[in-house]
Every structure is written in structure tokens, then in C-alpha cells.
């Protein structure tokens, strides 16, 4: 299960990275069209925002897998191996709880958007559920990665990355 979760997180992280590259292209295209040719598009801003939402949520599991979340490790550096394991498990469990809440409410909001036919207030009128489903999908991927990280904790805490500055 751990290898599959990590492979999925890796794939989604790469997809998110390429999506951010595409967003840069869309925004550049819009700037050129608007300011050089005085012909703004009706799609670039909204589609780049749509892509940014999806890319951000798709990248969450990748960020956790590579331990690139913001961390305050002043206390955990002072703990032994068991203490670091417990602190790591505690933080992962909080991420799991938050992910569960986000999945529950995010799914409810997206399904409500489908029921009432909510759409963006732009010329494209993109259905709102298309961006709202990024939340339960992204947090489901994050929850899966949390489960994989908890299983890996059985072998001890992850190594200290050394990026934190000692006090």
C-alpha cells in the first residue's frame, strides 16, 4: 500500500508541477494579448485560476511525501527517536483528522453545487463543482499519503532534514 500511495503522490506532484507551468503560459499569453495587442481573452484568467486550484490540492500529498511542509522543529530536535516518532505520529493524525473534515464538507459543497447548478460569474460560466471537487480529491490523496507515512513510522522516525536553524 505504501508504494502505491507514494507512486500516486509522485504522479500527482509532477502533474501539479506541469500544471503550474501551463498556468505560467496562460498568464503570459493573456498579458501579451491584453497589453501588446489590446485583445484580452475571455478564458485565460479563469482557466489559470481553475488550474491553480487543482494543482495546489494535487500537490499536497507530494509535499507531505517529501517532507516539505512548514515545520517548527525546535522541540522535536531535542527528543529521542521514540519521542520524535510520537510527535510525528501526532502531527500526521492531526493532518488525517483535518483531511477527513475537508473531504466531508468539500464533498457536500461540491454535490450541492451540482444540485443547484452553481457556476462562476464569468463569461465562461464554469460549473462550480469542477473546482470544488479539487478539495475532496486533494485531501483524499493527502489522507492516503498520511496512512503511508504512518506505516513507515513503524521503522522509526524520518531522518532530520537539517534545514532548520538551531537556536
KEKE-3310 file (N, C-alpha, C; in steps of 0.2 Angstrom, whole numbers, plus 5000, padded with zeros to 4 digits):
npx = (5004:5010:5019:5011:5003:5014:5018:5007:5006:5018:5016:5005:5011:5020:5011:5005:5015:5018:5006:5007:5017:5009:5000:5008:5011:4998:4995:5005:5002:4990:4994:5002:4992:4983:4990:4999:4992:4980:4969:4961:4958:4944:4946:4958:4962:4952:4953:4966:4966:4957:4965:4975:4970:4967:4980:4986:4979:4982:4995:4997:4999:5011:5020:5019:5024:5038:5042:5041:5033:5029:5038:5040:5053:5060:5057:5056:5068:5075:5071:5072:5073:5061:5052:5052:5046:5033:5029:5029:5019:5008:5007:5004:4992:4984:4984:4977:4964:4960:4960:4950:4939:4939:4937:4924:4916:4920:4915:4902:4899:4902:4893:4882:4883:4882:4868:4861:4866:4876:4887:4902:4904:4908:4911:4913:4906:4909:4905:4903:4906:4917:4929:4927:4927:4941:4945:4940:4946:4960:4962:4959:4969:4980:4976:4978:4992:4996:4992:5001:5013:5012:5012:5026:5032:5033:5046:5054:5057:5057:5072:5081:5080:5089:5087:5082:5086:5097:5093)
npy = (4994:5006:5009:5011:5022:5031:5032:5037:5049:5055:5055:5064:5075:5078:5081:5092:5101:5102:5108:5120:5125:5126:5136:5147:5149:5152:5164:5172:5172:5179:5192:5196:5196:5206:5218:5220:5218:5223:5215:5206:5190:5179:5168:5165:5170:5164:5150:5148:5151:5141:5130:5132:5130:5116:5111:5115:5108:5095:5094:5092:5079:5075:5085:5082:5069:5071:5078:5092:5101:5116:5117:5117:5113:5115:5109:5095:5092:5090:5079:5061:5046:5039:5049:5058:5050:5048:5062:5064:5055:5060:5073:5069:5062:5073:5079:5070:5070:5083:5082:5072:5080:5090:5083:5078:5090:5096:5088:5088:5102:5102:5093:5100:5111:5104:5100:5113:5119:5128:5141:5149:5167:5172:5175:5162:5154:5142:5127:5127:5115:5109:5115:5114:5101:5098:5100:5088:5078:5081:5081:5068:5061:5066:5061:5047:5047:5051:5039:5031:5037:5035:5021:5019:5024:5014:5009:5018:5036:5048:5054:5068:5083:5093:5106:5116:5129:5129:5135)
npz = (5000:5004:4994:4982:4986:4987:4974:4968:4974:4969:4955:4955:4960:4950:4940:4945:4945:4931:4928:4934:4926:4914:4918:4920:4906:4901:4908:4904:4890:4891:4896:4885:4875:4880:4883:4872:4861:4863:4865:4875:4882:4885:4892:4898:4911:4920:4917:4921:4935:4938:4935:4944:4957:4956:4954:4966:4976:4971:4973:4987:4994:4988:4993:5007:5006:5003:5014:5014:5021:5031:5045:5063:5072:5084:5096:5093:5089:5100:5106:5108:5098:5100:5105:5094:5085:5091:5091:5077:5073:5080:5074:5061:5063:5066:5054:5046:5053:5050:5036:5034:5038:5029:5017:5020:5021:5009:4999:5001:4999:4985:4979:4982:4974:4962:4963:4963:4952:4952:4946:4939:4939:4927:4909:4904:4913:4921:4928:4946:4953:4947:4951:4965:4968:4969:4981:4990:4982:4983:4997:4999:4993:5001:5013:5010:5008:5021:5028:5022:5027:5041:5042:5038:5049:5058:5056:5062:5065:5052:5045:5051:5042:5043:5039:5047:5057:5071:5088)
capx = (5000:5014:5022:5006:5002:5019:5018:5001:5008:5023:5012:5001:5015:5023:5005:5004:5021:5017:5000:5009:5020:5004:4997:5013:5010:4991:4995:5009:4998:4985:4997:5004:4986:4980:4994:5003:4988:4974:4964:4961:4955:4939:4947:4965:4962:4948:4956:4973:4963:4954:4971:4979:4966:4968:4987:4988:4977:4985:5002:4998:5002:5018:5023:5020:5029:5044:5043:5042:5028:5032:5039:5044:5056:5064:5056:5057:5075:5078:5068:5075:5070:5054:5049:5051:5041:5027:5027:5027:5013:5003:5006:5001:4985:4980:4983:4972:4958:4959:4959:4943:4934:4939:4934:4917:4912:4921:4911:4895:4898:4903:4887:4876:4884:4879:4861:4858:4868:4880:4893:4906:4900:4912:4908:4913:4901:4912:4901:4907:4908:4923:4934:4926:4929:4948:4946:4940:4951:4966:4963:4959:4976:4984:4974:4981:4999:4996:4992:5008:5018:5011:5015:5033:5034:5035:5053:5057:5056:5061:5078:5081:5082:5094:5085:5080:5092:5097:5093)
capy = (5000:5012:5010:5013:5029:5036:5032:5041:5056:5057:5057:5070:5081:5080:5083:5098:5105:5104:5112:5127:5128:5128:5142:5152:5150:5155:5171:5176:5173:5184:5198:5198:5198:5212:5224:5221:5218:5226:5210:5202:5184:5178:5161:5163:5171:5159:5143:5148:5150:5134:5125:5133:5127:5109:5110:5116:5102:5089:5093:5091:5073:5075:5089:5078:5063:5074:5082:5099:5106:5120:5113:5120:5108:5117:5104:5088:5090:5088:5072:5055:5043:5037:5055:5060:5045:5050:5068:5063:5052:5065:5078:5065:5061:5079:5080:5065:5072:5089:5079:5069:5085:5093:5078:5078:5096:5098:5084:5091:5108:5101:5090:5105:5115:5101:5100:5119:5121:5134:5142:5155:5173:5175:5173:5155:5151:5136:5124:5127:5109:5107:5117:5112:5094:5098:5099:5081:5074:5083:5079:5061:5060:5068:5056:5041:5048:5051:5032:5028:5039:5031:5014:5020:5026:5008:5008:5024:5042:5050:5057:5075:5085:5098:5113:5120:5133:5128:5141)
capz = (5000:5004:4987:4978:4989:4986:4967:4966:4976:4965:4949:4956:4961:4944:4936:4948:4943:4924:4928:4936:4920:4910:4921:4918:4899:4900:4911:4899:4884:4892:4896:4878:4871:4883:4883:4866:4855:4866:4863:4880:4881:4890:4895:4901:4918:4923:4917:4925:4942:4939:4935:4950:4962:4956:4955:4973:4980:4969:4976:4994:4995:4986:4998:5013:5005:5003:5020:5013:5024:5035:5052:5068:5075:5089:5102:5091:5088:5107:5108:5106:5092:5101:5106:5088:5082:5093:5088:5070:5073:5082:5068:5055:5065:5065:5046:5044:5055:5046:5029:5034:5039:5022:5012:5021:5019:5002:4995:5002:4995:4978:4977:4982:4968:4956:4964:4962:4946:4953:4941:4940:4937:4921:4903:4903:4917:4923:4934:4952:4956:4944:4956:4972:4969:4970:4989:4992:4979:4985:5003:4999:4991:5007:5018:5008:5010:5029:5030:5020:5032:5047:5041:5038:5056:5061:5055:5065:5063:5046:5047:5052:5036:5044:5036:5052:5061:5078:5092)
cpx = (5004:5017:5017:5004:5007:5020:5013:5003:5013:5020:5008:5005:5018:5017:5004:5009:5020:5011:5002:5013:5015:5001:5001:5012:5003:4992:5000:5006:4993:4988:4999:4997:4983:4984:4998:4998:4981:4968:4964:4957:4949:4940:4953:4965:4958:4951:4963:4971:4961:4960:4975:4976:4968:4975:4989:4986:4980:4992:5003:5001:5009:5022:5024:5025:5036:5046:5045:5037:5032:5032:5042:5047:5061:5063:5058:5064:5078:5075:5072:5071:5062:5050:5047:5046:5034:5024:5025:5020:5007:5002:5002:4993:4981:4979:4977:4965:4956:4957:4952:4938:4933:4936:4926:4913:4914:4917:4904:4894:4898:4896:4881:4877:4881:4871:4858:4861:4872:4886:4896:4902:4904:4908:4908:4908:4903:4908:4906:4910:4915:4929:4933:4928:4937:4949:4945:4945:4958:4967:4962:4966:4981:4982:4978:4989:5000:4996:4998:5013:5018:5013:5023:5036:5036:5042:5057:5056:5060:5067:5077:5084:5088:5093:5084:5087:5091:5096:5099)
cpy = (5006:5014:5013:5020:5033:5037:5037:5048:5059:5059:5063:5076:5083:5083:5091:5103:5107:5108:5119:5130:5130:5135:5148:5154:5154:5163:5175:5177:5179:5191:5201:5200:5205:5218:5225:5222:5221:5221:5205:5195:5183:5172:5161:5164:5166:5152:5143:5148:5143:5129:5126:5130:5119:5107:5110:5110:5095:5088:5092:5085:5072:5079:5085:5072:5065:5078:5089:5104:5110:5117:5118:5115:5109:5112:5097:5087:5088:5081:5066:5052:5041:5043:5058:5056:5047:5057:5068:5060:5056:5070:5075:5064:5067:5081:5076:5067:5078:5087:5076:5075:5089:5089:5078:5084:5098:5094:5086:5097:5107:5098:5095:5109:5111:5101:5107:5122:5128:5135:5148:5161:5176:5173:5166:5151:5143:5133:5124:5121:5107:5110:5115:5105:5093:5097:5092:5077:5075:5080:5071:5058:5061:5063:5049:5042:5048:5044:5029:5030:5036:5024:5014:5021:5020:5006:5014:5030:5044:5054:5065:5078:5090:5105:5118:5123:5131:5135:5141)
cpz = (5000:4997:4982:4980:4987:4978:4965:4968:4971:4958:4950:4957:4955:4939:4939:4945:4935:4924:4929:4930:4915:4912:4919:4910:4898:4902:4906:4893:4885:4893:4889:4874:4874:4882:4876:4860:4857:4864:4869:4879:4886:4894:4900:4909:4922:4923:4921:4932:4943:4940:4942:4956:4962:4957:4963:4977:4978:4972:4983:4997:4994:4991:5005:5012:5005:5009:5019:5016:5029:5042:5057:5072:5081:5095:5099:5090:5095:5109:5105:5100:5094:5102:5099:5084:5084:5091:5081:5069:5075:5077:5062:5056:5064:5058:5044:5047:5051:5039:5029:5034:5032:5017:5013:5019:5012:4998:4995:4998:4987:4975:4978:4976:4962:4957:4961:4955:4946:4948:4942:4937:4931:4915:4901:4907:4919:4929:4940:4955:4953:4948:4963:4973:4970:4977:4991:4989:4982:4992:5004:4998:4997:5012:5017:5010:5017:5031:5028:5025:5039:5047:5041:5044:5060:5061:5058:5062:5057:5049:5047:5046:5037:5041:5041:5055:5068:5082:5096)
residu = (UNK:UNK:UNK:UNK:UNK:UNK:UNK:UNK:UNK:UNK:UNK:UNK:UNK:UNK:UNK:UNK:UNK:UNK:UNK:UNK:UNK:UNK:UNK:UNK:UNK:UNK:UNK:UNK:UNK:UNK:UNK:UNK:UNK:UNK:UNK:UNK:UNK:UNK:UNK:UNK:UNK:UNK:UNK:UNK:UNK:UNK:UNK:UNK:UNK:UNK:UNK:UNK:UNK:UNK:UNK:UNK:UNK:UNK:UNK:UNK:UNK:UNK:UNK:UNK:UNK:UNK:UNK:UNK:UNK:UNK:UNK:UNK:UNK:UNK:UNK:UNK:UNK:UNK:UNK:UNK:UNK:UNK:UNK:UNK:UNK:UNK:UNK:UNK:UNK:UNK:UNK:UNK:UNK:UNK:UNK:UNK:UNK:UNK:UNK:UNK:UNK:UNK:UNK:UNK:UNK:UNK:UNK:UNK:UNK:UNK:UNK:UNK:UNK:UNK:UNK:UNK:UNK:UNK:UNK:UNK:UNK:UNK:UNK:UNK:UNK:UNK:UNK:UNK:UNK:UNK:UNK:UNK:UNK:UNK:UNK:UNK:UNK:UNK:UNK:UNK:UNK:UNK:UNK:UNK:UNK:UNK:UNK:UNK:UNK:UNK:UNK:UNK:UNK:UNK:UNK:UNK:UNK:UNK:UNK:UNK:UNK:UNK:UNK:UNK:UNK:UNK:UNK)
# end
